[in-house]
Every structure is written in structure tokens, then in C-alpha cells.
Amino acid sequence: MEPYRKDRPCRIVSLSDRPDMADAAAVWFHARWGVPEKEYRDSMAQALRGGAVPQWYLCLSGETIVGGAGVIDNDFHDRTELTPNAVSYT
């Protein structure tokens, strides 16, 4: 991936529009939240199969992920009655 450049505007894309970025997205979210990459990969694979939840979004500067958000059933916690969850990170 190319380095982040402050002079390049960011764009928000759905992972379903950029399935080629699923692996990079899993690594990116893992690095910020510490949740195992496998959990992100599984959730993102489910999103790519379709349905309302989960959904993942990336903020890209060029091809570099600089932010992200997800709408998921459970934000990797024990409070399963709290659904859906929205998570984000920049």
C-alpha cells in the first residue's frame, strides 16, 4: 500500500465494494483494537456473503486505510443483548 498523504482526500468505501481489501482491513482493525485478526476475518467474510449485519466500511487515502467502521451483531463482548454495535477507529 502507498503511504498516507495529508494532501489526498479520504473516501469512505464499503468492504462489499472492495472485497480485495478484507485481509488488510482485518489486520488494520486488529492493530487498533487488539481483537484477534481471525474474528475480524470471520466477520468480514460474513459481511461479504450479504445481509444487513455485519457491514464494514473503510476510509481510504489512495489505497491506504486511514479509518474504519463496522456495524456488527456483537462488539466482541459478553453483552449480547446490545445489538447491533457500531465501532469505528481513525
The 8 nearest C-alpha neighbors of each residue, nearest first, counted from 0:
[[1, 63, 62, 2, 61, 64, 3, 23],
 [0, 2, 63, 62, 3, 61, 4, 60],
 [3, 1, 4, 0, 63, 62, 61, 60],
 [4, 2, 63, 60, 5, 1, 65, 61],
 [3, 5, 6, 7, 2, 60, 61, 8],
 [4, 6, 7, 3, 8, 60, 9, 2],
 [5, 7, 4, 8, 3, 60, 9, 61],
 [8, 6, 5, 4, 60, 9, 61, 3],
 [9, 7, 60, 6, 10, 5, 61, 59],
 [10, 8, 60, 59, 58, 7, 11, 61],
 [9, 11, 59, 58, 12, 8, 60, 57],
 [12, 10, 58, 57, 59, 56, 9, 13],
 [13, 11, 57, 56, 14, 10, 58, 16],
 [12, 14, 56, 15, 16, 55, 57, 17],
 [13, 15, 17, 16, 18, 55, 56, 12],
 [14, 16, 13, 17, 18, 47, 46, 55],
 [17, 15, 14, 13, 18, 12, 19, 47],
 [16, 18, 14, 19, 15, 20, 13, 12],
 [19, 17, 20, 21, 14, 15, 16, 47],
 [18, 20, 17, 21, 22, 14, 23, 16],
 [19, 21, 18, 23, 22, 17, 24, 14],
 [22, 20, 24, 18, 23, 19, 25, 43],
 [23, 21, 25, 24, 20, 26, 40, 19],
 [22, 24, 26, 20, 25, 21, 27, 64],
 [23, 25, 27, 21, 22, 26, 20, 28],
 [26, 24, 39, 22, 28, 27, 23, 36],
 [25, 27, 29, 23, 24, 28, 36, 30],
 [26, 28, 24, 30, 25, 29, 23, 31],
 [29, 27, 31, 25, 30, 26, 24, 32],
 [30, 28, 33, 26, 34, 32, 31, 36],
 [31, 29, 27, 28, 33, 32, 26, 34],
 [30, 32, 28, 29, 33, 27, 88, 34],
 [33, 31, 29, 34, 30, 28, 88, 35],
 [34, 32, 29, 30, 31, 35, 28, 36],
 [33, 35, 29, 32, 36, 38, 39, 75],
 [36, 34, 37, 38, 29, 33, 39, 32],
 [35, 37, 39, 38, 29, 25, 26, 40],
 [36, 38, 40, 35, 39, 41, 25, 34],
 [39, 37, 41, 36, 40, 35, 42, 34],
 [38, 40, 42, 25, 36, 37, 41, 43],
 [39, 41, 37, 43, 38, 42, 25, 44],
 [42, 40, 44, 38, 39, 43, 37, 45],
 [43, 41, 45, 39, 44, 40, 38, 46],
 [42, 44, 46, 40, 45, 41, 39, 47],
 [45, 43, 47, 41, 46, 42, 40, 48],
 [44, 46, 42, 48, 43, 47, 41, 49],
 [47, 45, 43, 53, 48, 44, 49, 54],
 [46, 48, 44, 49, 45, 15, 43, 18],
 [47, 49, 45, 46, 44, 50, 43, 15],
 [50, 48, 47, 46, 45, 51, 52, 15],
 [51, 49, 52, 46, 48, 53, 45, 54],
 [50, 52, 53, 49, 54, 46, 70, 71],
 [53, 51, 54, 50, 71, 70, 72, 46],
 [52, 54, 71, 46, 70, 51, 72, 42],
 [53, 55, 70, 52, 46, 69, 71, 56],
 [56, 54, 69, 14, 68, 13, 70, 53],
 [57, 55, 13, 68, 14, 67, 12, 69],
 [58, 56, 67, 12, 11, 66, 59, 13],
 [57, 59, 11, 66, 10, 67, 65, 64],
 [60, 58, 64, 9, 10, 63, 65, 61],
 [61, 59, 9, 63, 62, 7, 3, 8],
 [60, 62, 63, 59, 7, 1, 9, 3],
 [61, 63, 60, 59, 0, 1, 64, 2],
 [64, 62, 60, 59, 61, 0, 1, 3],
 [65, 63, 59, 66, 58, 57, 60, 62],
 [64, 66, 58, 59, 89, 63, 60, 67],
 [67, 65, 89, 58, 88, 64, 57, 59],
 [66, 68, 57, 88, 87, 58, 56, 89],
 [69, 67, 87, 56, 86, 55, 88, 57],
 [68, 70, 55, 86, 54, 85, 71, 56],
 [69, 71, 85, 54, 53, 84, 52, 55],
 [70, 72, 53, 84, 83, 73, 52, 69],
 [73, 71, 83, 82, 84, 53, 52, 74],
 [72, 74, 75, 71, 84, 82, 79, 83],
 [73, 75, 76, 84, 71, 72, 86, 85],
 [74, 76, 73, 77, 34, 38, 78, 72],
 [77, 75, 74, 78, 73, 79, 81, 72],
 [76, 78, 79, 75, 73, 74, 80, 81],
 [79, 77, 80, 76, 81, 73, 82, 74],
 [78, 80, 81, 77, 73, 82, 76, 72],
 [81, 79, 78, 82, 73, 77, 83, 72],
 [82, 80, 79, 78, 83, 84, 73, 72],
 [83, 81, 72, 84, 80, 73, 79, 71],
 [82, 84, 72, 71, 81, 73, 70, 85],
 [85, 83, 71, 82, 70, 74, 73, 72],
 [86, 84, 70, 69, 71, 83, 87, 68],
 [87, 85, 69, 68, 84, 70, 88, 74],
 [88, 86, 68, 67, 69, 85, 89, 66],
 [87, 89, 67, 66, 68, 86, 31, 28],
 [88, 66, 65, 67, 87, 58, 68, 31]]
